[in-house]
Amino acid sequence: MKEIAITDIEGIRVGHAQDLDAATGCSVIIGGKGMTAGVDVRGGAPGTRETDLLDPVSLVEKIHAVVLTGGSSFGLDAACGVMQYLEEQGIGFDGMVAKIPIVCAAVLFDLAVGDHRVRPDRKMGYAACMNAGGPGCTGGSVGAGAGATVGKILGMKRCMKSGLGTYGVRTGDLEIGAMAAVNCLGDVIDPETGKTLAGVLDEHGERCLNTEEIMIQQFANRRMAFGGNTTIGAIVTNARLTKSEAKKVASMAQNGYGRTLRPAHSMFDGDTVFALATGRVDTDVSVAGLLAARTMERAVVRAVRQATPLCGLKTYGELKTQMLTRIDRSSA
């Protein structure tokens, strides 16, 4: 398999817009010629838009964009800016009197970072579309990942900065990529090593603790009241899929969350995955699904590794440097 960018998939454009002072933003995946889509929602606190349309029994067969956004439910307003942009391009479902762009969206909660009064809106969604079209995909503290954090079980002072990550592969003619804005309650694990990359910090900010163990310990005194989370993402492929098959691929892609987020799909998260197919290559759905899970887990890992400092929150890179410095001092 060869590594590719999501934007290497023909017909796909990706754009981001963010306000780093306010620590929030949005990302858009545009497939102007239409994409068959499915969705899988497993977290207990989701915020979504137009996901009912993706039910196989619903009328609309293709969508034109997916928005991943911060701002909690307020951030769904960014999708209106995407609709405006697509309508100006003459893209949308033929409603006889107008072209109606079909834009699905999912939100994460980043209001506890930066300025909670600033949220992605129509203007920011439109800006993300205007920024779409360049080669490759940036990651880290951009777009929907601008205000993303992980490891919040003990509050925001003990969490770490996360971000947005992408990863894609090509095997033969089949291309599959993933994008994830990682904002989970718990910890992020590298499935290749089993090591914790980011999560809840100890009181000195020197190492990561174990969120799941903390949750078990706190269960008895009912202190688990913190909820400002959710990891949202999308799988993009050039495969030819039906709506039912796209939903299955989205479902299998959730395994990527399960391998990297601990815990995944909690009542405090709204974990959501879209699957988007441009319909150019025949494939086996099971193969597409397992590759979706693999690319998703690498996208999650990259979201953490590429995160840049913001609002005084520690990043994976800073924690790693800090650890290496301690090792050097101890061996000197």
BALOBA-1460 file (C-alpha; in Angstrom, 3 decimals):
// residues 332
<rec num="1" residu="m" x="0.000" y="0.000" z="0.000"/>
<rec num="2" residu="k" x="1.097" y="3.539" z="-0.745"/>
<rec num="3" residu="e" x="0.355" y="6.478" z="1.519"/>
<rec num="4" residu="i" x="-1.707" y="9.246" z="-0.088"/>
<rec num="5" residu="a" x="-3.446" y="12.457" z="0.937"/>
<rec num="6" residu="i" x="-7.238" y="12.632" z="1.024"/>
<rec num="7" residu="t" x="-7.023" y="15.269" z="-1.677"/>
<rec num="8" residu="d" x="-5.310" y="12.755" z="-3.982"/>
<rec num="9" residu="i" x="-8.732" y="11.117" z="-4.346"/>
<rec num="10" residu="e" x="-10.216" y="12.518" z="-7.533"/>
<rec num="11" residu="g" x="-13.107" y="14.907" z="-7.007"/>
<rec num="12" residu="i" x="-12.336" y="15.619" z="-3.336"/>
<rec num="13" residu="r" x="-11.367" y="19.004" z="-1.944"/>
<rec num="14" residu="v" x="-10.617" y="19.833" z="1.692"/>
<rec num="15" residu="g" x="-10.571" y="23.242" z="3.345"/>
<rec num="16" residu="h" x="-10.137" y="24.668" z="6.827"/>
<rec num="17" residu="a" x="-10.868" y="27.936" z="8.589"/>
<rec num="18" residu="q" x="-10.099" y="28.794" z="12.186"/>
<rec num="19" residu="d" x="-9.799" y="31.528" z="14.783"/>
<rec num="20" residu="l" x="-6.751" y="30.597" z="16.843"/>
<rec num="21" residu="d" x="-7.291" y="33.427" z="19.322"/>
<rec num="22" residu="a" x="-10.696" y="31.970" z="20.140"/>
<rec num="23" residu="a" x="-9.426" y="28.375" z="19.650"/>
<rec num="24" residu="t" x="-12.139" y="27.116" z="17.342"/>
<rec num="25" residu="g" x="-12.624" y="26.324" z="13.675"/>
<rec num="26" residu="c" x="-14.218" y="24.162" z="11.033"/>
<rec num="27" residu="s" x="-13.167" y="21.829" z="8.216"/>
<rec num="28" residu="v" x="-15.042" y="20.922" z="5.043"/>
<rec num="29" residu="i" x="-14.795" y="17.971" z="2.675"/>
<rec num="30" residu="i" x="-16.315" y="18.858" z="-0.694"/>
<rec num="31" residu="g" x="-17.327" y="16.371" z="-3.365"/>
<rec num="32" residu="g" x="-19.073" y="18.659" z="-5.784"/>
<rec num="33" residu="k" x="-20.187" y="15.913" z="-8.196"/>
<rec num="34" residu="g" x="-21.898" y="14.144" z="-5.311"/>
<rec num="35" residu="m" x="-20.822" y="11.440" z="-2.879"/>
<rec num="36" residu="t" x="-22.704" y="8.413" z="-1.637"/>
<rec num="37" residu="a" x="-22.604" y="8.682" z="2.138"/>
<rec num="38" residu="g" x="-23.278" y="6.818" z="5.352"/>
<rec num="39" residu="v" x="-22.843" y="7.712" z="8.995"/>
<rec num="40" residu="d" x="-22.302" y="5.892" z="12.277"/>
<rec num="41" residu="v" x="-22.924" y="7.664" z="15.598"/>
<rec num="42" residu="r" x="-21.890" y="5.877" z="18.786"/>
<rec num="43" residu="g" x="-21.198" y="8.516" z="21.404"/>
<rec num="44" residu="g" x="-23.860" y="9.431" z="23.927"/>
<rec num="45" residu="a" x="-23.765" y="13.186" z="23.250"/>
<rec num="46" residu="p" x="-23.692" y="13.838" z="19.491"/>
<rec num="47" residu="g" x="-24.387" y="17.050" z="17.624"/>
<rec num="48" residu="t" x="-25.170" y="16.488" z="13.950"/>
<rec num="49" residu="r" x="-26.940" y="17.898" z="10.890"/>
<rec num="50" residu="e" x="-28.751" y="16.135" z="8.001"/>
<rec num="51" residu="t" x="-27.742" y="12.649" z="9.153"/>
<rec num="52" residu="d" x="-31.301" y="11.337" z="8.721"/>
<rec num="53" residu="l" x="-30.879" y="11.826" z="4.972"/>
<rec num="54" residu="l" x="-28.178" y="9.174" z="5.010"/>
<rec num="55" residu="d" x="-30.620" y="6.444" z="5.992"/>
<rec num="56" residu="p" x="-30.783" y="4.051" z="3.014"/>
<rec num="57" residu="v" x="-34.577" y="4.467" z="2.834"/>
<rec num="58" residu="s" x="-34.343" y="8.260" z="2.437"/>
<rec num="59" residu="l" x="-34.761" y="9.970" z="-0.928"/>
<rec num="60" residu="v" x="-31.447" y="11.749" z="-1.498"/>
<rec num="61" residu="e" x="-28.784" y="9.428" z="-2.900"/>
<rec num="62" residu="k" x="-25.772" y="11.747" z="-2.809"/>
<rec num="63" residu="i" x="-24.458" y="14.559" z="-0.673"/>
<rec num="64" residu="h" x="-22.102" y="17.372" z="-1.654"/>
<rec num="65" residu="a" x="-20.102" y="18.175" z="1.478"/>
<rec num="66" residu="v" x="-19.414" y="17.217" z="5.078"/>
<rec num="67" residu="v" x="-18.527" y="19.776" z="7.729"/>
<rec num="68" residu="l" x="-16.568" y="18.921" z="10.859"/>
<rec num="69" residu="t" x="-16.749" y="21.840" z="13.258"/>
<rec num="70" residu="g" x="-16.070" y="23.118" z="16.732"/>
<rec num="71" residu="g" x="-18.430" y="25.349" z="18.682"/>
<rec num="72" residu="s" x="-20.754" y="22.638" z="19.956"/>
<rec num="73" residu="s" x="-24.258" y="22.919" z="18.484"/>
<rec num="74" residu="f" x="-23.638" y="26.589" z="17.693"/>
<rec num="75" residu="g" x="-21.007" y="25.477" z="15.176"/>
<rec num="76" residu="l" x="-23.610" y="23.837" z="12.953"/>
<rec num="77" residu="d" x="-24.142" y="27.324" z="11.549"/>
<rec num="78" residu="a" x="-20.911" y="26.811" z="9.553"/>
<rec num="79" residu="a" x="-22.805" y="24.404" z="7.283"/>
<rec num="80" residu="c" x="-24.960" y="27.308" z="6.071"/>
<rec num="81" residu="g" x="-21.843" y="29.000" z="4.730"/>
<rec num="82" residu="v" x="-20.914" y="25.799" z="2.915"/>
<rec num="83" residu="m" x="-24.414" y="25.656" z="1.413"/>
<rec num="84" residu="q" x="-24.050" y="29.247" z="0.251"/>
<rec num="85" residu="y" x="-20.733" y="28.503" z="-1.437"/>
<rec num="86" residu="l" x="-22.015" y="25.376" z="-3.172"/>
<rec num="87" residu="e" x="-25.185" y="27.115" z="-4.347"/>
<rec num="88" residu="e" x="-23.040" y="29.833" z="-5.911"/>
<rec num="89" residu="q" x="-21.192" y="27.083" z="-7.775"/>
<rec num="90" residu="g" x="-24.453" y="25.632" z="-9.061"/>
<rec num="91" residu="i" x="-24.024" y="22.477" z="-6.996"/>
<rec num="92" residu="g" x="-26.917" y="20.732" z="-5.285"/>
<rec num="93" residu="f" x="-29.913" y="18.443" z="-5.391"/>
<rec num="94" residu="d" x="-32.348" y="19.536" z="-8.101"/>
<rec num="95" residu="g" x="-35.323" y="20.940" z="-6.226"/>
<rec num="96" residu="m" x="-36.904" y="22.193" z="-9.449"/>
<rec num="97" residu="v" x="-36.952" y="25.839" z="-8.343"/>
<rec num="98" residu="a" x="-33.430" y="25.786" z="-6.908"/>
<rec num="99" residu="k" x="-30.329" y="23.651" z="-6.490"/>
<rec num="100" residu="i" x="-30.187" y="22.546" z="-2.860"/>
<rec num="101" residu="p" x="-26.698" y="21.561" z="-1.643"/>
<rec num="102" residu="i" x="-26.831" y="18.583" z="0.711"/>
<rec num="103" residu="v" x="-24.398" y="19.311" z="3.529"/>
<rec num="104" residu="c" x="-24.026" y="17.011" z="6.523"/>
<rec num="105" residu="a" x="-22.179" y="18.076" z="9.648"/>
<rec num="106" residu="a" x="-20.980" y="16.994" z="13.072"/>
<rec num="107" residu="v" x="-19.741" y="19.111" z="15.976"/>
<rec num="108" residu="l" x="-17.336" y="18.806" z="18.858"/>
<rec num="109" residu="f" x="-17.353" y="20.772" z="22.105"/>
<rec num="110" residu="d" x="-14.429" y="23.224" z="22.342"/>
<rec num="111" residu="l" x="-16.135" y="26.065" z="24.221"/>
<rec num="112" residu="a" x="-13.991" y="25.506" z="27.315"/>
<rec num="113" residu="v" x="-10.846" y="26.507" z="25.385"/>
<rec num="114" residu="g" x="-10.153" y="30.012" z="24.131"/>
<rec num="115" residu="d" x="-13.151" y="32.343" z="23.862"/>
<rec num="116" residu="h" x="-16.466" y="30.485" z="24.231"/>
<rec num="117" residu="r" x="-18.320" y="33.467" z="22.754"/>
<rec num="118" residu="v" x="-16.731" y="32.864" z="19.336"/>
<rec num="119" residu="r" x="-18.029" y="29.861" z="17.368"/>
<rec num="120" residu="p" x="-17.752" y="28.709" z="13.759"/>
<rec num="121" residu="d" x="-20.476" y="30.465" z="11.794"/>
<rec num="122" residu="r" x="-21.730" y="30.945" z="8.252"/>
<rec num="123" residu="k" x="-18.776" y="33.212" z="7.419"/>
<rec num="124" residu="m" x="-16.218" y="30.703" z="8.671"/>
<rec num="125" residu="g" x="-17.878" y="27.839" z="6.800"/>
<rec num="126" residu="y" x="-17.745" y="29.868" z="3.600"/>
<rec num="127" residu="a" x="-14.075" y="30.705" z="4.247"/>
<rec num="128" residu="a" x="-13.254" y="27.010" z="4.673"/>
<rec num="129" residu="c" x="-14.717" y="26.372" z="1.205"/>
<rec num="130" residu="m" x="-12.684" y="29.215" z="-0.258"/>
<rec num="131" residu="n" x="-9.567" y="27.662" z="1.284"/>
<rec num="132" residu="a" x="-10.304" y="24.259" z="-0.272"/>
<rec num="133" residu="g" x="-8.556" y="23.030" z="-3.372"/>
<rec num="134" residu="g" x="-4.861" y="22.976" z="-2.516"/>
<rec num="135" residu="p" x="-2.748" y="19.809" z="-2.645"/>
<rec num="136" residu="g" x="-2.254" y="17.760" z="0.499"/>
<rec num="137" residu="c" x="-3.908" y="18.238" z="3.878"/>
<rec num="138" residu="t" x="-2.595" y="20.189" z="6.810"/>
<rec num="139" residu="g" x="-3.095" y="18.824" z="10.302"/>
<rec num="140" residu="g" x="-2.730" y="19.727" z="13.946"/>
<rec num="141" residu="s" x="-4.361" y="22.809" z="15.443"/>
<rec num="142" residu="v" x="-6.303" y="23.737" z="12.299"/>
<rec num="143" residu="g" x="-9.946" y="23.709" z="11.264"/>
<rec num="144" residu="a" x="-12.145" y="21.580" z="13.490"/>
<rec num="145" residu="g" x="-9.044" y="20.630" z="15.468"/>
<rec num="146" residu="a" x="-8.171" y="24.207" z="16.450"/>
<rec num="147" residu="g" x="-9.690" y="23.912" z="19.923"/>
<rec num="148" residu="a" x="-9.557" y="20.132" z="20.300"/>
<rec num="149" residu="t" x="-8.278" y="18.687" z="23.573"/>
<rec num="150" residu="v" x="-8.010" y="15.250" z="25.182"/>
<rec num="151" residu="g" x="-7.816" y="13.849" z="28.698"/>
<rec num="152" residu="k" x="-10.425" y="16.025" z="30.453"/>
<rec num="153" residu="i" x="-11.657" y="13.726" z="33.190"/>
<rec num="154" residu="l" x="-9.904" y="15.868" z="35.852"/>
<rec num="155" residu="g" x="-10.755" y="19.203" z="34.255"/>
<rec num="156" residu="m" x="-9.195" y="21.477" z="31.667"/>
<rec num="157" residu="k" x="-6.086" y="22.248" z="33.717"/>
<rec num="158" residu="r" x="-4.983" y="18.623" z="33.392"/>
<rec num="159" residu="c" x="-5.861" y="18.006" z="29.735"/>
<rec num="160" residu="m" x="-3.640" y="18.153" z="26.632"/>
<rec num="161" residu="k" x="-3.919" y="19.854" z="23.247"/>
<rec num="162" residu="s" x="-5.003" y="17.692" z="20.353"/>
<rec num="163" residu="g" x="-6.001" y="18.609" z="16.815"/>
<rec num="164" residu="l" x="-7.021" y="17.351" z="13.404"/>
<rec num="165" residu="g" x="-5.301" y="14.498" z="11.583"/>
<rec num="166" residu="t" x="-5.521" y="12.868" z="8.164"/>
<rec num="167" residu="y" x="-4.138" y="9.702" z="6.621"/>
<rec num="168" residu="g" x="-4.798" y="7.819" z="3.389"/>
<rec num="169" residu="v" x="-3.686" y="4.753" z="1.442"/>
<rec num="170" residu="r" x="-3.859" y="3.396" z="-2.105"/>
<rec num="171" residu="t" x="-3.894" y="-0.326" z="-2.867"/>
<rec num="172" residu="g" x="-4.300" y="-1.116" z="-6.537"/>
<rec num="173" residu="d" x="-6.985" y="1.281" z="-7.788"/>
<rec num="174" residu="l" x="-8.695" y="1.576" z="-4.416"/>
<rec num="175" residu="e" x="-8.080" y="4.751" z="-2.420"/>
<rec num="176" residu="i" x="-9.230" y="5.327" z="1.154"/>
<rec num="177" residu="g" x="-8.474" y="8.229" z="3.457"/>
<rec num="178" residu="a" x="-9.545" y="9.409" z="6.892"/>
<rec num="179" residu="m" x="-9.874" y="12.731" z="8.669"/>
<rec num="180" residu="a" x="-10.433" y="13.052" z="12.421"/>
<rec num="181" residu="a" x="-10.808" y="15.961" z="14.828"/>
<rec num="182" residu="v" x="-9.840" y="14.364" z="18.137"/>
<rec num="183" residu="n" x="-11.513" y="15.874" z="21.182"/>
<rec num="184" residu="c" x="-12.142" y="12.865" z="23.401"/>
<rec num="185" residu="l" x="-12.807" y="12.723" z="27.122"/>
<rec num="186" residu="g" x="-10.096" y="10.114" z="27.539"/>
<rec num="187" residu="d" x="-6.626" y="9.199" z="26.359"/>
<rec num="188" residu="v" x="-5.147" y="8.607" z="22.906"/>
<rec num="189" residu="i" x="-3.186" y="5.368" z="22.469"/>
<rec num="190" residu="d" x="-0.794" y="4.430" z="19.674"/>
<rec num="191" residu="p" x="-2.152" y="0.987" z="18.671"/>
<rec num="192" residu="e" x="1.217" y="-0.017" z="17.210"/>
<rec num="193" residu="t" x="3.033" y="0.375" z="20.532"/>
<rec num="194" residu="g" x="0.249" y="0.413" z="23.125"/>
<rec num="195" residu="k" x="1.723" y="3.619" z="24.583"/>
<rec num="196" residu="t" x="-0.330" y="6.607" z="25.666"/>
<rec num="197" residu="l" x="0.410" y="9.585" z="23.433"/>
<rec num="198" residu="a" x="-1.790" y="12.159" z="25.136"/>
<rec num="199" residu="g" x="-4.418" y="12.312" z="27.831"/>
<rec num="200" residu="v" x="-5.025" y="13.369" z="31.393"/>
<rec num="201" residu="l" x="-1.832" y="14.691" z="33.026"/>
<rec num="202" residu="d" x="-0.578" y="14.117" z="36.536"/>
<rec num="203" residu="e" x="-0.527" y="17.066" z="38.931"/>
<rec num="204" residu="h" x="2.985" y="18.039" z="37.811"/>
<rec num="205" residu="g" x="2.146" y="17.869" z="34.111"/>
<rec num="206" residu="e" x="4.955" y="15.396" z="33.499"/>
<rec num="207" residu="r" x="3.193" y="12.201" z="32.456"/>
<rec num="208" residu="c" x="-0.176" y="10.836" z="31.426"/>
<rec num="209" residu="l" x="-2.442" y="9.027" z="33.847"/>
<rec num="210" residu="n" x="-5.115" y="6.479" z="32.894"/>
<rec num="211" residu="t" x="-8.557" y="7.974" z="32.276"/>
<rec num="212" residu="e" x="-10.375" y="4.651" z="32.432"/>
<rec num="213" residu="e" x="-8.881" y="3.854" z="35.842"/>
<rec num="214" residu="i" x="-9.815" y="7.315" z="37.101"/>
<rec num="215" residu="m" x="-13.390" y="6.832" z="35.877"/>
<rec num="216" residu="i" x="-13.635" y="3.496" z="37.684"/>
<rec num="217" residu="q" x="-12.276" y="5.023" z="40.890"/>
<rec num="218" residu="q" x="-14.629" y="8.005" z="40.701"/>
<rec num="219" residu="f" x="-17.715" y="5.936" z="39.989"/>
<rec num="220" residu="a" x="-18.409" y="5.309" z="43.665"/>
<rec num="221" residu="n" x="-18.645" y="9.011" z="44.554"/>
<rec num="222" residu="r" x="-20.484" y="10.034" z="41.368"/>
<rec num="223" residu="r" x="-18.036" y="12.770" z="40.462"/>
<rec num="224" residu="m" x="-18.033" y="12.150" z="36.703"/>
<rec num="225" residu="a" x="-19.835" y="15.317" z="35.660"/>
<rec num="226" residu="f" x="-17.449" y="16.691" z="33.046"/>
<rec num="227" residu="g" x="-18.666" y="16.642" z="29.447"/>
<rec num="228" residu="g" x="-16.992" y="18.744" z="26.764"/>
<rec num="229" residu="n" x="-15.790" y="16.262" z="24.248"/>
<rec num="230" residu="t" x="-16.488" y="14.279" z="21.041"/>
<rec num="231" residu="t" x="-14.272" y="12.936" z="18.255"/>
<rec num="232" residu="i" x="-15.668" y="13.496" z="14.781"/>
<rec num="233" residu="g" x="-14.309" y="12.211" z="11.504"/>
<rec num="234" residu="a" x="-14.885" y="11.061" z="7.961"/>
<rec num="235" residu="i" x="-13.730" y="8.299" z="5.649"/>
<rec num="236" residu="v" x="-13.287" y="9.270" z="2.000"/>
<rec num="237" residu="t" x="-12.899" y="6.674" z="-0.760"/>
<rec num="238" residu="n" x="-13.103" y="6.327" z="-4.526"/>
<rec num="239" residu="a" x="-14.993" y="3.058" z="-4.050"/>
<rec num="240" residu="r" x="-18.413" y="2.429" z="-5.575"/>
<rec num="241" residu="l" x="-20.747" y="1.936" z="-2.598"/>
<rec num="242" residu="t" x="-24.484" y="1.973" z="-1.936"/>
<rec num="243" residu="k" x="-25.818" y="3.986" z="0.980"/>
<rec num="244" residu="s" x="-26.115" y="0.787" z="3.025"/>
<rec num="245" residu="e" x="-22.531" y="-0.173" z="2.208"/>
<rec num="246" residu="a" x="-21.296" y="3.330" z="3.076"/>
<rec num="247" residu="k" x="-23.004" y="3.031" z="6.458"/>
<rec num="248" residu="k" x="-21.233" y="-0.296" z="7.014"/>
<rec num="249" residu="v" x="-17.867" y="1.260" z="6.159"/>
<rec num="250" residu="a" x="-18.567" y="4.080" z="8.631"/>
<rec num="251" residu="s" x="-19.458" y="1.489" z="11.248"/>
<rec num="252" residu="m" x="-16.240" y="-0.456" z="10.694"/>
<rec num="253" residu="a" x="-14.231" y="2.776" z="10.760"/>
<rec num="254" residu="q" x="-15.376" y="3.263" z="14.360"/>
<rec num="255" residu="n" x="-12.972" y="0.416" z="15.162"/>
<rec num="256" residu="g" x="-10.246" y="2.991" z="14.538"/>
<rec num="257" residu="y" x="-11.663" y="5.022" z="17.424"/>
<rec num="258" residu="g" x="-11.885" y="1.897" z="19.547"/>
<rec num="259" residu="r" x="-8.203" y="1.112" z="19.008"/>
<rec num="260" residu="t" x="-6.964" y="4.602" z="19.809"/>
<rec num="261" residu="l" x="-9.389" y="6.289" z="22.222"/>
<rec num="262" residu="r" x="-9.795" y="5.066" z="25.784"/>
<rec num="263" residu="p" x="-12.584" y="5.095" z="26.500"/>
<rec num="264" residu="a" x="-14.330" y="5.419" z="23.148"/>
<rec num="265" residu="h" x="-18.067" y="6.033" z="22.665"/>
<rec num="266" residu="s" x="-18.725" y="7.137" z="26.236"/>
<rec num="267" residu="m" x="-21.859" y="8.978" z="27.329"/>
<rec num="268" residu="f" x="-19.708" y="12.128" z="27.509"/>
<rec num="269" residu="d" x="-18.611" y="11.862" z="23.853"/>
<rec num="270" residu="g" x="-20.577" y="12.184" z="20.613"/>
<rec num="271" residu="d" x="-18.261" y="10.066" z="18.484"/>
<rec num="272" residu="t" x="-19.357" y="10.211" z="14.848"/>
<rec num="273" residu="v" x="-17.922" y="8.896" z="11.557"/>
<rec num="274" residu="f" x="-19.115" y="9.703" z="8.046"/>
<rec num="275" residu="a" x="-18.202" y="7.533" z="5.053"/>
<rec num="276" residu="l" x="-18.065" y="9.261" z="1.667"/>
<rec num="277" residu="a" x="-17.681" y="7.416" z="-1.636"/>
<rec num="278" residu="t" x="-17.097" y="8.962" z="-5.063"/>
<rec num="279" residu="g" x="-18.062" y="5.752" z="-6.908"/>
<rec num="280" residu="r" x="-15.169" y="5.170" z="-9.296"/>
<rec num="281" residu="v" x="-13.795" y="1.739" z="-8.286"/>
<rec num="282" residu="d" x="-15.497" y="-1.551" z="-7.458"/>
<rec num="283" residu="t" x="-14.453" y="-3.002" z="-4.118"/>
<rec num="284" residu="d" x="-15.244" y="-5.511" z="-1.414"/>
<rec num="285" residu="v" x="-17.080" y="-3.782" z="1.425"/>
<rec num="286" residu="s" x="-15.231" y="-5.739" z="4.101"/>
<rec num="287" residu="v" x="-11.857" y="-4.699" z="2.662"/>
<rec num="288" residu="a" x="-13.006" y="-1.102" z="2.418"/>
<rec num="289" residu="g" x="-14.186" y="-1.263" z="6.031"/>
<rec num="290" residu="l" x="-10.990" y="-2.704" z="7.462"/>
<rec num="291" residu="l" x="-8.903" y="-0.148" z="5.558"/>
<rec num="292" residu="a" x="-11.226" y="2.565" z="6.847"/>
<rec num="293" residu="a" x="-10.496" y="1.447" z="10.410"/>
<rec num="294" residu="r" x="-6.756" y="1.408" z="9.763"/>
<rec num="295" residu="t" x="-6.663" y="4.841" z="8.188"/>
<rec num="296" residu="m" x="-8.875" y="6.258" z="10.922"/>
<rec num="297" residu="e" x="-6.594" y="5.047" z="13.687"/>
<rec num="298" residu="r" x="-3.576" y="6.635" z="11.967"/>
<rec num="299" residu="a" x="-5.518" y="9.877" z="11.472"/>
<rec num="300" residu="v" x="-6.298" y="9.957" z="15.204"/>
<rec num="301" residu="v" x="-2.644" y="9.394" z="16.087"/>
<rec num="302" residu="r" x="-1.557" y="12.155" z="13.717"/>
<rec num="303" residu="a" x="-4.092" y="14.557" z="15.202"/>
<rec num="304" residu="v" x="-2.250" y="14.295" z="18.500"/>
<rec num="305" residu="r" x="1.299" y="14.161" z="17.164"/>
<rec num="306" residu="q" x="0.818" y="17.204" z="14.925"/>
<rec num="307" residu="a" x="-0.923" y="19.356" z="17.519"/>
<rec num="308" residu="t" x="0.730" y="22.716" z="18.160"/>
<rec num="309" residu="p" x="0.668" y="24.688" z="21.427"/>
<rec num="310" residu="l" x="-2.400" y="26.835" z="22.057"/>
<rec num="311" residu="c" x="-3.954" y="28.458" z="25.123"/>
<rec num="312" residu="g" x="-1.145" y="27.189" z="27.333"/>
<rec num="313" residu="l" x="-2.110" y="23.529" z="26.857"/>
<rec num="314" residu="k" x="0.675" y="20.985" z="26.637"/>
<rec num="315" residu="t" x="1.131" y="19.013" z="23.414"/>
<rec num="316" residu="y" x="2.451" y="15.547" z="22.628"/>
<rec num="317" residu="g" x="5.632" y="17.112" z="21.260"/>
<rec num="318" residu="e" x="6.231" y="19.138" z="24.416"/>
<rec num="319" residu="l" x="5.572" y="16.154" z="26.676"/>
<rec num="320" residu="k" x="7.965" y="14.006" z="24.641"/>
<rec num="321" residu="t" x="10.696" y="16.666" z="24.778"/>
<rec num="322" residu="q" x="10.172" y="17.016" z="28.502"/>
<rec num="323" residu="m" x="10.514" y="13.272" z="28.982"/>
<rec num="324" residu="l" x="13.688" y="13.048" z="26.855"/>
<rec num="325" residu="t" x="15.216" y="15.913" z="28.850"/>
<rec num="326" residu="r" x="14.580" y="14.044" z="32.107"/>
<rec num="327" residu="i" x="16.189" y="10.910" z="30.655"/>
<rec num="328" residu="d" x="19.260" y="12.888" z="29.539"/>
<rec num="329" residu="r" x="19.627" y="14.463" z="32.969"/>
<rec num="330" residu="s" x="19.298" y="11.157" z="34.773"/>
<rec num="331" residu="s" x="21.924" y="9.503" z="32.566"/>
<rec num="332" residu="a" x="24.381" y="12.412" z="32.787"/>
